[in-house]
């Protein structure tokens, strides 16, 4: 199994921050738990990225445990590129269009 470097797009960092803020508004500390879970799972991707199947346009998705969010990422050579983290109810075609523009 390969070991990958991790690259996180600024848009994905914004997604994390928005969700963290929202969860903290719902319940004190919940946003912090969300953020810790996301970071923990991102850190695992450097060894497990290939385990996740391609969902659309070469994009793989990892469900965030205990939260209804998914990490959307690509594998490019030896780099895992995380470009979005959003709620499972959102349409991934939004990001599909943006990826094609980059």
Gaussian input, Z-matrix of N, CA and C with variables (Angstrom, degrees):
# hf/3-21g

backbone

0 1
 N
 C     1     B1
 C     2     B2     1     A1
 N     3     B3     2     A2     1     D1
 C     4     B4     3     A3     2     D2
 C     5     B5     4     A4     3     D3
 N     6     B6     5     A5     4     D4
 C     7     B7     6     A6     5     D5
 C     8     B8     7     A7     6     D6
 N     9     B9     8     A8     7     D7
 C    10    B10     9     A9     8     D8
 C    11    B11    10    A10     9     D9
 N    12    B12    11    A11    10    D10
 C    13    B13    12    A12    11    D11
 C    14    B14    13    A13    12    D12
 N    15    B15    14    A14    13    D13
 C    16    B16    15    A15    14    D14
 C    17    B17    16    A16    15    D15
 N    18    B18    17    A17    16    D16
 C    19    B19    18    A18    17    D17
 C    20    B20    19    A19    18    D18
 N    21    B21    20    A20    19    D19
 C    22    B22    21    A21    20    D20
 C    23    B23    22    A22    21    D21
 N    24    B24    23    A23    22    D22
 C    25    B25    24    A24    23    D23
 C    26    B26    25    A25    24    D24
 N    27    B27    26    A26    25    D25
 C    28    B28    27    A27    26    D26
 C    29    B29    28    A28    27    D27
 N    30    B30    29    A29    28    D28
 C    31    B31    30    A30    29    D29
 C    32    B32    31    A31    30    D30
 N    33    B33    32    A32    31    D31
 C    34    B34    33    A33    32    D32
 C    35    B35    34    A34    33    D33
 N    36    B36    35    A35    34    D34
 C    37    B37    36    A36    35    D35
 C    38    B38    37    A37    36    D36
 N    39    B39    38    A38    37    D37
 C    40    B40    39    A39    38    D38
 C    41    B41    40    A40    39    D39
 N    42    B42    41    A41    40    D40
 C    43    B43    42    A42    41    D41
 C    44    B44    43    A43    42    D42
 N    45    B45    44    A44    43    D43
 C    46    B46    45    A45    44    D44
 C    47    B47    46    A46    45    D45
 N    48    B48    47    A47    46    D46
 C    49    B49    48    A48    47    D47
 C    50    B50    49    A49    48    D48
 N    51    B51    50    A50    49    D49
 C    52    B52    51    A51    50    D50
 C    53    B53    52    A52    51    D51
 N    54    B54    53    A53    52    D52
 C    55    B55    54    A54    53    D53
 C    56    B56    55    A55    54    D54
 N    57    B57    56    A56    55    D55
 C    58    B58    57    A57    56    D56
 C    59    B59    58    A58    57    D57
 N    60    B60    59    A59    58    D58
 C    61    B61    60    A60    59    D59
 C    62    B62    61    A61    60    D60
 N    63    B63    62    A62    61    D61
 C    64    B64    63    A63    62    D62
 C    65    B65    64    A64    63    D63
 N    66    B66    65    A65    64    D64
 C    67    B67    66    A66    65    D65
 C    68    B68    67    A67    66    D66
 N    69    B69    68    A68    67    D67
 C    70    B70    69    A69    68    D68
 C    71    B71    70    A70    69    D69
 N    72    B72    71    A71    70    D70
 C    73    B73    72    A72    71    D71
 C    74    B74    73    A73    72    D72
 N    75    B75    74    A74    73    D73
 C    76    B76    75    A75    74    D74
 C    77    B77    76    A76    75    D75
 N    78    B78    77    A77    76    D76
 C    79    B79    78    A78    77    D77
 C    80    B80    79    A79    78    D78
 N    81    B81    80    A80    79    D79
 C    82    B82    81    A81    80    D80
 C    83    B83    82    A82    81    D81
 N    84    B84    83    A83    82    D82
 C    85    B85    84    A84    83    D83
 C    86    B86    85    A85    84    D84
 N    87    B87    86    A86    85    D85
 C    88    B88    87    A87    86    D86
 C    89    B89    88    A88    87    D87
 N    90    B90    89    A89    88    D88
 C    91    B91    90    A90    89    D89
 C    92    B92    91    A91    90    D90
 N    93    B93    92    A92    91    D91
 C    94    B94    93    A93    92    D92
 C    95    B95    94    A94    93    D93
 N    96    B96    95    A95    94    D94
 C    97    B97    96    A96    95    D95
 C    98    B98    97    A97    96    D96
 N    99    B99    98    A98    97    D97
 C   100   B100    99    A99    98    D98
 C   101   B101   100   A100    99    D99
 N   102   B102   101   A101   100   D100
 C   103   B103   102   A102   101   D101
 C   104   B104   103   A103   102   D102
 N   105   B105   104   A104   103   D103
 C   106   B106   105   A105   104   D104
 C   107   B107   106   A106   105   D105
 N   108   B108   107   A107   106   D106
 C   109   B109   108   A108   107   D107
 C   110   B110   109   A109   108   D108
 N   111   B111   110   A110   109   D109
 C   112   B112   111   A111   110   D110
 C   113   B113   112   A112   111   D111
 N   114   B114   113   A113   112   D112
 C   115   B115   114   A114   113   D113
 C   116   B116   115   A115   114   D114
 N   117   B117   116   A116   115   D115
 C   118   B118   117   A117   116   D116
 C   119   B119   118   A118   117   D117
 N   120   B120   119   A119   118   D118
 C   121   B121   120   A120   119   D119
 C   122   B122   121   A121   120   D120
 N   123   B123   122   A122   121   D121
 C   124   B124   123   A123   122   D122
 C   125   B125   124   A124   123   D123
 N   126   B126   125   A125   124   D124
 C   127   B127   126   A126   125   D125
 C   128   B128   127   A127   126   D126
 N   129   B129   128   A128   127   D127
 C   130   B130   129   A129   128   D128
 C   131   B131   130   A130   129   D129
 N   132   B132   131   A131   130   D130
 C   133   B133   132   A132   131   D131
 C   134   B134   133   A133   132   D132
 N   135   B135   134   A134   133   D133
 C   136   B136   135   A135   134   D134
 C   137   B137   136   A136   135   D135
 N   138   B138   137   A137   136   D136
 C   139   B139   138   A138   137   D137
 C   140   B140   139   A139   138   D138
 N   141   B141   140   A140   139   D139
 C   142   B142   141   A141   140   D140
 C   143   B143   142   A142   141   D141
 N   144   B144   143   A143   142   D142
 C   145   B145   144   A144   143   D143
 C   146   B146   145   A145   144   D144
 N   147   B147   146   A146   145   D145
 C   148   B148   147   A147   146   D146
 C   149   B149   148   A148   147   D147
 N   150   B150   149   A149   148   D148
 C   151   B151   150   A150   149   D149
 C   152   B152   151   A151   150   D150
 N   153   B153   152   A152   151   D151
 C   154   B154   153   A153   152   D152
 C   155   B155   154   A154   153   D153
 N   156   B156   155   A155   154   D154
 C   157   B157   156   A156   155   D155
 C   158   B158   157   A157   156   D156
 N   159   B159   158   A158   157   D157
 C   160   B160   159   A159   158   D158
 C   161   B161   160   A160   159   D159
 N   162   B162   161   A161   160   D160
 C   163   B163   162   A162   161   D161
 C   164   B164   163   A163   162   D162
 N   165   B165   164   A164   163   D163
 C   166   B166   165   A165   164   D164
 C   167   B167   166   A166   165   D165
 N   168   B168   167   A167   166   D166
 C   169   B169   168   A168   167   D167
 C   170   B170   169   A169   168   D168
 N   171   B171   170   A170   169   D169
 C   172   B172   171   A171   170   D170
 C   173   B173   172   A172   171   D171
 N   174   B174   173   A173   172   D172
 C   175   B175   174   A174   173   D173
 C   176   B176   175   A175   174   D174
 N   177   B177   176   A176   175   D175
 C   178   B178   177   A177   176   D176
 C   179   B179   178   A178   177   D177
 N   180   B180   179   A179   178   D178
 C   181   B181   180   A180   179   D179
 C   182   B182   181   A181   180   D180
 N   183   B183   182   A182   181   D181
 C   184   B184   183   A183   182   D182
 C   185   B185   184   A184   183   D183
 N   186   B186   185   A185   184   D184
 C   187   B187   186   A186   185   D185
 C   188   B188   187   A187   186   D186
 N   189   B189   188   A188   187   D187
 C   190   B190   189   A189   188   D188
 C   191   B191   190   A190   189   D189
 N   192   B192   191   A191   190   D190
 C   193   B193   192   A192   191   D191
 C   194   B194   193   A193   192   D192
 N   195   B195   194   A194   193   D193
 C   196   B196   195   A195   194   D194
 C   197   B197   196   A196   195   D195
 N   198   B198   197   A197   196   D196
 C   199   B199   198   A198   197   D197
 C   200   B200   199   A199   198   D198
 N   201   B201   200   A200   199   D199
 C   202   B202   201   A201   200   D200
 C   203   B203   202   A202   201   D201
 N   204   B204   203   A203   202   D202
 C   205   B205   204   A204   203   D203
 C   206   B206   205   A205   204   D204
 N   207   B207   206   A206   205   D205
 C   208   B208   207   A207   206   D206
 C   209   B209   208   A208   207   D207
 N   210   B210   209   A209   208   D208
 C   211   B211   210   A210   209   D209
 C   212   B212   211   A211   210   D210
 N   213   B213   212   A212   211   D211
 C   214   B214   213   A213   212   D212
 C   215   B215   214   A214   213   D213
 N   216   B216   215   A215   214   D214
 C   217   B217   216   A216   215   D215
 C   218   B218   217   A217   216   D216
 N   219   B219   218   A218   217   D217
 C   220   B220   219   A219   218   D218
 C   221   B221   220   A220   219   D219
 N   222   B222   221   A221   220   D220
 C   223   B223   222   A222   221   D221
 C   224   B224   223   A223   222   D222
 N   225   B225   224   A224   223   D223
 C   226   B226   225   A225   224   D224
 C   227   B227   226   A226   225   D225
 N   228   B228   227   A227   226   D226
 C   229   B229   228   A228   227   D227
 C   230   B230   229   A229   228   D228
 N   231   B231   230   A230   229   D229
 C   232   B232   231   A231   230   D230
 C   233   B233   232   A232   231   D231
 N   234   B234   233   A233   232   D232
 C   235   B235   234   A234   233   D233
 C   236   B236   235   A235   234   D234
 N   237   B237   236   A236   235   D235
 C   238   B238   237   A237   236   D236
 C   239   B239   238   A238   237   D237
 N   240   B240   239   A239   238   D238
 C   241   B241   240   A240   239   D239
 C   242   B242   241   A241   240   D240
 N   243   B243   242   A242   241   D241
 C   244   B244   243   A243   242   D242
 C   245   B245   244   A244   243   D243
 N   246   B246   245   A245   244   D244
 C   247   B247   246   A246   245   D245
 C   248   B248   247   A247   246   D246
 N   249   B249   248   A248   247   D247
 C   250   B250   249   A249   248   D248
 C   251   B251   250   A250   249   D249
 N   252   B252   251   A251   250   D250
 C   253   B253   252   A252   251   D251
 C   254   B254   253   A253   252   D252
 N   255   B255   254   A254   253   D253
 C   256   B256   255   A255   254   D254
 C   257   B257   256   A256   255   D255
 N   258   B258   257   A257   256   D256
 C   259   B259   258   A258   257   D257
 C   260   B260   259   A259   258   D258
 N   261   B261   260   A260   259   D259
 C   262   B262   261   A261   260   D260
 C   263   B263   262   A262   261   D261
 N   264   B264   263   A263   262   D262
 C   265   B265   264   A264   263   D263
 C   266   B266   265   A265   264   D264
 N   267   B267   266   A266   265   D265
 C   268   B268   267   A267   266   D266
 C   269   B269   268   A268   267   D267
 N   270   B270   269   A269   268   D268
 C   271   B271   270   A270   269   D269
 C   272   B272   271   A271   270   D270
 N   273   B273   272   A272   271   D271
 C   274   B274   273   A273   272   D272
 C   275   B275   274   A274   273   D273
 N   276   B276   275   A275   274   D274
 C   277   B277   276   A276   275   D275
 C   278   B278   277   A277   276   D276
 N   279   B279   278   A278   277   D277
 C   280   B280   279   A279   278   D278
 C   281   B281   280   A280   279   D279
 N   282   B282   281   A281   280   D280
 C   283   B283   282   A282   281   D281
 C   284   B284   283   A283   282   D282
 N   285   B285   284   A284   283   D283
 C   286   B286   285   A285   284   D284
 C   287   B287   286   A286   285   D285
 N   288   B288   287   A287   286   D286
 C   289   B289   288   A288   287   D287
 C   290   B290   289   A289   288   D288
 N   291   B291   290   A290   289   D289
 C   292   B292   291   A291   290   D290
 C   293   B293   292   A292   291   D291
 N   294   B294   293   A293   292   D292
 C   295   B295   294   A294   293   D293
 C   296   B296   295   A295   294   D294
 N   297   B297   296   A296   295   D295
 C   298   B298   297   A297   296   D296
 C   299   B299   298   A298   297   D297
 N   300   B300   299   A299   298   D298
 C   301   B301   300   A300   299   D299
 C   302   B302   301   A301   300   D300
 N   303   B303   302   A302   301   D301
 C   304   B304   303   A303   302   D302
 C   305   B305   304   A304   303   D303

   B1=1.4498
   B2=1.5307
   B3=1.3048
   B4=1.4638
   B5=1.5177
   B6=1.3087
   B7=1.4548
   B8=1.5194
   B9=1.3144
   B10=1.4608
   B11=1.5215
   B12=1.3218
   B13=1.4536
   B14=1.5253
   B15=1.3144
   B16=1.4586
   B17=1.5186
   B18=1.3291
   B19=1.4643
   B20=1.5337
   B21=1.3241
   B22=1.4566
   B23=1.5260
   B24=1.3291
   B25=1.4626
   B26=1.5327
   B27=1.3339
   B28=1.4712
   B29=1.5336
   B30=1.3192
   B31=1.4665
   B32=1.5286
   B33=1.3236
   B34=1.4647
   B35=1.5302
   B36=1.3217
   B37=1.4673
   B38=1.5258
   B39=1.3364
   B40=1.4672
   B41=1.5260
   B42=1.3305
   B43=1.4721
   B44=1.5261
   B45=1.3195
   B46=1.4714
   B47=1.5210
   B48=1.3267
   B49=1.4617
   B50=1.5291
   B51=1.3285
   B52=1.4702
   B53=1.5231
   B54=1.3287
   B55=1.4664
   B56=1.5285
   B57=1.3293
   B58=1.4604
   B59=1.5240
   B60=1.3177
   B61=1.4732
   B62=1.5182
   B63=1.3345
   B64=1.4594
   B65=1.5285
   B66=1.3362
   B67=1.4621
   B68=1.5284
   B69=1.3168
   B70=1.4663
   B71=1.5207
   B72=1.3318
   B73=1.4660
   B74=1.5299
   B75=1.3341
   B76=1.4628
   B77=1.5180
   B78=1.3352
   B79=1.4558
   B80=1.5324
   B81=1.3249
   B82=1.4539
   B83=1.5276
   B84=1.3375
   B85=1.4579
   B86=1.5181
   B87=1.3273
   B88=1.4609
   B89=1.5290
   B90=1.3192
   B91=1.4586
   B92=1.5203
   B93=1.3165
   B94=1.4648
   B95=1.5219
   B96=1.3306
   B97=1.4760
   B98=1.5254
   B99=1.3369
   B100=1.4551
   B101=1.5289
   B102=1.3295
   B103=1.4613
   B104=1.5346
   B105=1.3082
   B106=1.4681
   B107=1.5222
   B108=1.3376
   B109=1.4646
   B110=1.5275
   B111=1.3325
   B112=1.4686
   B113=1.5282
   B114=1.3091
   B115=1.4677
   B116=1.5248
   B117=1.3182
   B118=1.4612
   B119=1.5338
   B120=1.3067
   B121=1.4584
   B122=1.5189
   B123=1.3168
   B124=1.4708
   B125=1.5246
   B126=1.3187
   B127=1.4704
   B128=1.5273
   B129=1.3143
   B130=1.4629
   B131=1.5282
   B132=1.3295
   B133=1.4660
   B134=1.5258
   B135=1.3201
   B136=1.4703
   B137=1.5291
   B138=1.3153
   B139=1.4699
   B140=1.5254
   B141=1.3420
   B142=1.4660
   B143=1.5257
   B144=1.3061
   B145=1.4698
   B146=1.5236
   B147=1.3210
   B148=1.4667
   B149=1.5237
   B150=1.3162
   B151=1.4622
   B152=1.5377
   B153=1.3088
   B154=1.4587
   B155=1.5227
   B156=1.3218
   B157=1.4634
   B158=1.5266
   B159=1.3102
   B160=1.4625
   B161=1.5256
   B162=1.3291
   B163=1.4586
   B164=1.5252
   B165=1.3364
   B166=1.4711
   B167=1.5188
   B168=1.3156
   B169=1.4768
   B170=1.5287
   B171=1.3187
   B172=1.4707
   B173=1.5223
   B174=1.3179
   B175=1.4666
   B176=1.5238
   B177=1.3108
   B178=1.4656
   B179=1.5246
   B180=1.3223
   B181=1.4619
   B182=1.5236
   B183=1.3151
   B184=1.4558
   B185=1.5281
   B186=1.3255
   B187=1.4622
   B188=1.5204
   B189=1.3231
   B190=1.4637
   B191=1.5265
   B192=1.3094
   B193=1.4621
   B194=1.5259
   B195=1.3258
   B196=1.4644
   B197=1.5228
   B198=1.3241
   B199=1.4599
   B200=1.5306
   B201=1.3377
   B202=1.4714
   B203=1.5365
   B204=1.3111
   B205=1.4588
   B206=1.5190
   B207=1.3283
   B208=1.4576
   B209=1.5241
   B210=1.3274
   B211=1.4553
   B212=1.5276
   B213=1.3221
   B214=1.4665
   B215=1.5227
   B216=1.3386
   B217=1.4555
   B218=1.5261
   B219=1.3211
   B220=1.4608
   B221=1.5220
   B222=1.3160
   B223=1.4650
   B224=1.5173
   B225=1.3405
   B226=1.4670
   B227=1.5243
   B228=1.3256
   B229=1.4617
   B230=1.5326
   B231=1.3054
   B232=1.4679
   B233=1.5317
   B234=1.3360
   B235=1.4670
   B236=1.5333
   B237=1.3218
   B238=1.4546
   B239=1.5253
   B240=1.3300
   B241=1.4595
   B242=1.5270
   B243=1.3226
   B244=1.4611
   B245=1.5212
   B246=1.3229
   B247=1.4572
   B248=1.5167
   B249=1.3262
   B250=1.4648
   B251=1.5131
   B252=1.3110
   B253=1.4620
   B254=1.5208
   B255=1.3327
   B256=1.4562
   B257=1.5144
   B258=1.3233
   B259=1.4586
   B260=1.5214
   B261=1.3035
   B262=1.4651
   B263=1.5234
   B264=1.3173
   B265=1.4668
   B266=1.5310
   B267=1.3335
   B268=1.4763
   B269=1.5160
   B270=1.2999
   B271=1.4498
   B272=1.5362
   B273=1.3377
   B274=1.4631
   B275=1.5310
   B276=1.3155
   B277=1.4605
   B278=1.5309
   B279=1.3281
   B280=1.4660
   B281=1.5302
   B282=1.3311
   B283=1.4575
   B284=1.5131
   B285=1.3058
   B286=1.4644
   B287=1.5275
   B288=1.3149
   B289=1.4688
   B290=1.5299
   B291=1.3153
   B292=1.4631
   B293=1.5279
   B294=1.3163
   B295=1.4623
   B296=1.5174
   B297=1.3020
   B298=1.4571
   B299=1.5253
   B300=1.3328
   B301=1.4634
   B302=1.5178
   B303=1.3314
   B304=1.4783
   B305=1.4964
   A1=108.72
   A2=116.98
   A3=122.33
   A4=111.86
   A5=114.99
   A6=121.41
   A7=107.41
   A8=115.92
   A9=121.48
   A10=111.68
   A11=114.73
   A12=120.46
   A13=106.28
   A14=116.67
   A15=121.46
   A16=109.33
   A17=115.95
   A18=121.93
   A19=106.91
   A20=116.22
   A21=121.01
   A22=108.84
   A23=116.14
   A24=121.07
   A25=109.68
   A26=117.11
   A27=120.51
   A28=112.30
   A29=117.30
   A30=120.55
   A31=111.34
   A32=116.51
   A33=120.30
   A34=110.35
   A35=116.52
   A36=119.83
   A37=110.60
   A38=116.66
   A39=120.98
   A40=110.59
   A41=116.43
   A42=120.32
   A43=110.70
   A44=116.43
   A45=120.97
   A46=110.22
   A47=116.52
   A48=119.91
   A49=111.76
   A50=116.80
   A51=120.29
   A52=111.25
   A53=116.59
   A54=119.77
   A55=110.67
   A56=116.45
   A57=120.78
   A58=110.47
   A59=116.56
   A60=121.00
   A61=111.09
   A62=116.19
   A63=120.40
   A64=110.46
   A65=116.71
   A66=119.90
   A67=111.40
   A68=118.33
   A69=120.54
   A70=112.01
   A71=117.13
   A72=120.51
   A73=111.16
   A74=116.26
   A75=120.50
   A76=111.74
   A77=115.78
   A78=120.68
   A79=108.91
   A80=115.84
   A81=120.86
   A82=110.45
   A83=116.06
   A84=121.99
   A85=114.96
   A86=117.12
   A87=119.39
   A88=111.05
   A89=116.99
   A90=120.94
   A91=111.79
   A92=115.76
   A93=120.42
   A94=110.36
   A95=116.78
   A96=119.85
   A97=110.60
   A98=116.58
   A99=120.39
   A100=110.18
   A101=116.14
   A102=120.96
   A103=111.49
   A104=117.38
   A105=120.93
   A106=110.89
   A107=116.25
   A108=119.79
   A109=111.00
   A110=116.40
   A111=120.76
   A112=110.19
   A113=117.37
   A114=121.37
   A115=110.88
   A116=116.82
   A117=120.95
   A118=110.54
   A119=116.94
   A120=119.88
   A121=112.27
   A122=117.67
   A123=120.24
   A124=109.62
   A125=116.41
   A126=120.21
   A127=112.45
   A128=117.89
   A129=121.38
   A130=112.09
   A131=116.65
   A132=119.86
   A133=113.28
   A134=117.83
   A135=118.21
   A136=111.78
   A137=117.74
   A138=121.47
   A139=113.23
   A140=117.85
   A141=120.01
   A142=115.00
   A143=118.74
   A144=121.54
   A145=113.35
   A146=116.85
   A147=120.36
   A148=113.11
   A149=117.53
   A150=122.00
   A151=111.27
   A152=116.43
   A153=121.13
   A154=110.67
   A155=115.50
   A156=120.18
   A157=111.35
   A158=114.72
   A159=121.01
   A160=108.12
   A161=115.70
   A162=121.21
   A163=111.89
   A164=116.34
   A165=121.97
   A166=108.27
   A167=118.18
   A168=124.22
   A169=113.60
   A170=117.60
   A171=123.62
   A172=114.14
   A173=116.92
   A174=121.66
   A175=109.52
   A176=114.50
   A177=122.33
   A178=108.00
   A179=116.54
   A180=120.83
   A181=110.57
   A182=114.29
   A183=122.00
   A184=107.68
   A185=116.95
   A186=121.43
   A187=108.68
   A188=115.77
   A189=120.66
   A190=107.56
   A191=116.36
   A192=121.44
   A193=111.01
   A194=115.34
   A195=124.42
   A196=113.89
   A197=118.40
   A198=122.44
   A199=109.22
   A200=117.38
   A201=120.13
   A202=112.83
   A203=116.26
   A204=122.77
   A205=109.27
   A206=115.45
   A207=121.04
   A208=109.80
   A209=115.32
   A210=122.91
   A211=105.86
   A212=116.90
   A213=122.09
   A214=107.81
   A215=116.14
   A216=119.25
   A217=112.02
   A218=113.79
   A219=123.34
   A220=108.52
   A221=115.84
   A222=120.35
   A223=106.21
   A224=115.36
   A225=121.69
   A226=107.93
   A227=115.63
   A228=121.80
   A229=109.15
   A230=117.64
   A231=121.39
   A232=111.87
   A233=115.93
   A234=120.53
   A235=110.11
   A236=116.12
   A237=122.14
   A238=105.80
   A239=115.98
   A240=121.56
   A241=108.05
   A242=115.97
   A243=121.65
   A244=107.11
   A245=115.90
   A246=119.03
   A247=113.46
   A248=118.56
   A249=120.10
   A250=110.62
   A251=114.14
   A252=121.55
   A253=104.51
   A254=115.02
   A255=115.67
   A256=113.14
   A257=113.29
   A258=122.99
   A259=110.20
   A260=115.85
   A261=120.78
   A262=113.28
   A263=117.70
   A264=119.64
   A265=112.53
   A266=117.30
   A267=120.56
   A268=111.61
   A269=115.24
   A270=122.15
   A271=110.06
   A272=118.30
   A273=120.17
   A274=113.33
   A275=117.66
   A276=119.99
   A277=111.49
   A278=116.95
   A279=120.99
   A280=108.91
   A281=115.78
   A282=120.37
   A283=111.92
   A284=116.10
   A285=119.75
   A286=109.69
   A287=116.77
   A288=121.37
   A289=110.91
   A290=116.83
   A291=120.60
   A292=111.57
   A293=117.28
   A294=120.45
   A295=111.39
   A296=116.55
   A297=120.16
   A298=111.80
   A299=116.74
   A300=121.01
   A301=111.96
   A302=117.91
   A303=121.38
   A304=111.98
   D1=135.45
   D2=-178.16
   D3=-76.93
   D4=160.64
   D5=172.57
   D6=-113.21
   D7=126.12
   D8=-174.92
   D9=-108.40
   D10=152.06
   D11=167.39
   D12=-83.47
   D13=155.10
   D14=-178.99
   D15=-113.06
   D16=130.49
   D17=174.66
   D18=-124.09
   D19=128.19
   D20=-179.20
   D21=-115.38
   D22=120.16
   D23=178.06
   D24=-65.56
   D25=149.42
   D26=176.26
   D27=-56.22
   D28=-33.21
   D29=179.19
   D30=-63.13
   D31=-36.39
   D32=178.21
   D33=-69.67
   D34=-38.27
   D35=176.07
   D36=-63.09
   D37=-38.36
   D38=175.85
   D39=-63.30
   D40=-42.13
   D41=177.86
   D42=-58.60
   D43=-44.44
   D44=179.59
   D45=-61.77
   D46=-45.51
   D47=-177.28
   D48=-65.07
   D49=-42.49
   D50=179.25
   D51=-62.39
   D52=-43.94
   D53=179.32
   D54=-66.96
   D55=-40.34
   D56=178.17
   D57=-59.81
   D58=-47.29
   D59=178.74
   D60=-59.49
   D61=-44.94
   D62=-178.67
   D63=-62.44
   D64=-46.33
   D65=179.84
   D66=-63.88
   D67=-37.28
   D68=177.93
   D69=-66.25
   D70=-30.95
   D71=175.29
   D72=-68.81
   D73=-30.58
   D74=-178.95
   D75=-76.07
   D76=-41.29
   D77=-177.15
   D78=-159.49
   D79=130.67
   D80=-178.56
   D81=-56.15
   D82=127.05
   D83=176.89
   D84=89.17
   D85=-14.31
   D86=-178.68
   D87=-66.43
   D88=-37.78
   D89=177.46
   D90=-63.19
   D91=-39.00
   D92=177.68
   D93=-64.08
   D94=-40.98
   D95=177.53
   D96=-64.23
   D97=-40.81
   D98=177.37
   D99=-59.66
   D100=-49.25
   D101=-177.37
   D102=-61.70
   D103=-42.03
   D104=178.61
   D105=-63.11
   D106=-40.22
   D107=179.46
   D108=-64.94
   D109=-41.86
   D110=179.25
   D111=-62.28
   D112=-48.30
   D113=-179.61
   D114=-61.18
   D115=-42.74
   D116=179.21
   D117=-59.92
   D118=-43.69
   D119=-178.35
   D120=-73.29
   D121=-36.81
   D122=175.56
   D123=-60.15
   D124=-41.91
   D125=-179.73
   D126=-62.95
   D127=-27.22
   D128=178.20
   D129=-76.59
   D130=-23.31
   D131=-176.75
   D132=-62.17
   D133=-25.04
   D134=-178.49
   D135=-63.24
   D136=-21.02
   D137=178.28
   D138=-111.14
   D139=-20.51
   D140=-170.54
   D141=-117.97
   D142=7.61
   D143=-172.71
   D144=-55.29
   D145=-38.20
   D146=-176.58
   D147=-70.27
   D148=-15.90
   D149=-179.25
   D150=-67.08
   D151=-29.96
   D152=-175.24
   D153=-84.56
   D154=132.29
   D155=-176.74
   D156=-77.56
   D157=155.87
   D158=177.43
   D159=-71.69
   D160=129.80
   D161=-179.31
   D162=-99.12
   D163=-43.04
   D164=-178.78
   D165=-161.45
   D166=143.18
   D167=174.94
   D168=41.95
   D169=46.53
   D170=-178.53
   D171=66.59
   D172=11.32
   D173=-179.61
   D174=-90.86
   D175=134.33
   D176=175.86
   D177=-107.68
   D178=154.19
   D179=-178.19
   D180=-130.98
   D181=139.99
   D182=177.30
   D183=-122.12
   D184=123.22
   D185=178.68
   D186=-73.28
   D187=136.05
   D188=176.66
   D189=-84.56
   D190=121.09
   D191=-177.29
   D192=-60.05
   D193=136.36
   D194=175.12
   D195=73.75
   D196=-0.56
   D197=-179.92
   D198=-136.94
   D199=145.53
   D200=-178.04
   D201=-83.79
   D202=55.78
   D203=-179.89
   D204=-129.54
   D205=156.75
   D206=176.19
   D207=-129.85
   D208=145.79
   D209=173.54
   D210=-93.24
   D211=121.83
   D212=179.46
   D213=-103.34
   D214=125.75
   D215=-175.04
   D216=-147.78
   D217=160.68
   D218=174.79
   D219=-118.48
   D220=154.71
   D221=170.26
   D222=-108.85
   D223=117.14
   D224=178.67
   D225=-121.54
   D226=107.60
   D227=-175.45
   D228=57.04
   D229=-114.84
   D230=-178.66
   D231=-107.52
   D232=24.73
   D233=-177.25
   D234=-125.51
   D235=132.23
   D236=170.24
   D237=-92.30
   D238=119.19
   D239=-178.04
   D240=-105.56
   D241=111.40
   D242=179.00
   D243=-95.08
   D244=118.64
   D245=-175.23
   D246=-115.60
   D247=-12.27
   D248=179.18
   D249=-158.05
   D250=147.69
   D251=171.78
   D252=-138.47
   D253=106.21
   D254=-178.34
   D255=-143.21
   D256=166.64
   D257=-175.06
   D258=-58.22
   D259=143.23
   D260=-177.59
   D261=-64.90
   D262=-16.60
   D263=178.69
   D264=-81.37
   D265=-12.99
   D266=179.96
   D267=-78.45
   D268=151.42
   D269=-177.91
   D270=-82.01
   D271=118.48
   D272=-178.98
   D273=-67.06
   D274=-13.61
   D275=179.35
   D276=-65.05
   D277=-21.32
   D278=174.56
   D279=-58.24
   D280=-48.16
   D281=-179.16
   D282=-75.26
   D283=-29.40
   D284=178.04
   D285=-58.99
   D286=-43.43
   D287=178.99
   D288=-65.45
   D289=-43.81
   D290=-179.40
   D291=-65.44
   D292=-38.04
   D293=178.65
   D294=-62.06
   D295=-38.96
   D296=-178.99
   D297=-67.64
   D298=-23.07
   D299=178.64
   D300=-80.01
   D301=-22.72
   D302=-176.35
   D303=-83.33

